[in-house]
């Protein structure tokens, strides 16, 4: 039996100058990263990454031309909060993905959208849509102390 995926609607245009949003993927599990990349491409996004390590994610977040990001909280035993801090400074919206409950995360990051793993393509689209609807200005957060 062949199971067909129901096609999802495309992401709405990020801006008239950039109709295909560039979305950074920070995820250490290659199967999840590849599936997310494929879903985002199908939805009409340009994908940056996936970044599988914290160091690569830090370098890319600091310099790449991106419109939004999806950050796994845990990357091979390291926390991705320093990447989030770079994105906040650059005024780039993002969401977290995690199998960890928000209660175990630092309070300064509670206000950012998150998806609990596992999540569907539809849930990813919905979460990204909240980034599109939100104001682009991201209030500053105090630095994260590991």
Secondary structure, DSSP 4 states (H G I P E B T S, - for coil): -PPPPPPPPPPPPSBTTBSS-EEEEE-S-HHHHHHHHHHHHHTT-EEEEEE-SHHHHHHHHHHS--SEEEEESEETTEE-HHHHHHHHHTT-EEEEEESS-GGGS-GGGTTS-EEESS--HHHHHHHHHHHHHS-S-----PPP--
